[in-house]
Structure formats: structure tokens, C-alpha cells
Amino acid sequence: MTRIFNAATNEGAAMDEYSELLTAAIRSMIDVADERDLDSLFTAGPTTALTQTIAAWTTLS
């Protein structure tokens, strides 16, 4: 399996495709967290809005 991956990525030097997939996954997690925070503003109980951050958000914005 690693031989196939290394061949496809030039021994890890050509990781653009995988980097884009990882970025998309992180953005998706941020979007879900944002939606959850927004929903918490309109439900009974404490809110999660503006109380939690994802460290990668600042680099993806």
C-alpha cells in the first residue's frame, strides 16, 4: 500500500491532491461547528457560540 502511495505522490513530494482533500475536510468540520454554534443560540440552555475555536480556522480563512 505504501509503495502505491509513494509512487502516486513522488515519494510524498506531490501532495497537492491530498492537501486539498484535507483542507476540504477541515473546512467541513468548521462549517459543522459553526452551524452547531448558531443552532445553540436558538435553543434553551447555554450556547457554544464564540466559546470554542478550531486552531486551523485562522489559517484557512
N, C-alpha and C positions, 0 to 999 in steps of 0.2 A: 504494500500500500504506500509506504513512504517513497519507494522508488518511483512510482507513478506520479505522486505529488511533486517530488523533486524534479522529475523530467518535465512536468507541465509548467513548473514555476521557475525553471532555470536555476535549480538549487536554492529557491527562495528569493531570488533576485527580482522576479517578475510577479509581484504580489498584488498588482492593481485590482484585478478582478475580486480577489478575496478581501482586500481592503475596502472596496466599495460595498461588498456584502456585509461586512462587519459594521461599517458606518450606517448602512440602512437598518440593520438590526438595532443598533444603539438608538438611532432616531425614533424607531418604532417604540422602544421602551420608554423613551422620554415622552412621546405623544400619549402613550397609555397612562403614564404617571400624571401628565398634565390634565387629561380627561378625568382621572380619578380625583385629582385635587379640585377641579371645577365642580364635579358632582358633589363633593363633600361640602361645598358652600351652601348647597340647597337641600341638605338632609339634616335631620336632628343630630345633635352631638357635636363633638369637636371637628374642626376642619384640618385637613392636611395641607391646604394651600399655603404656600410660602413658608412652610416649616421644614421641607425636605428638599435637597438638591442632589442632582446626579453630577459628579465631578466632570464627566466628559461633556456635559452640556455646553460649558463655556468654550470648548474647543470646536464644537460642531455648529455653533450659532453663526 
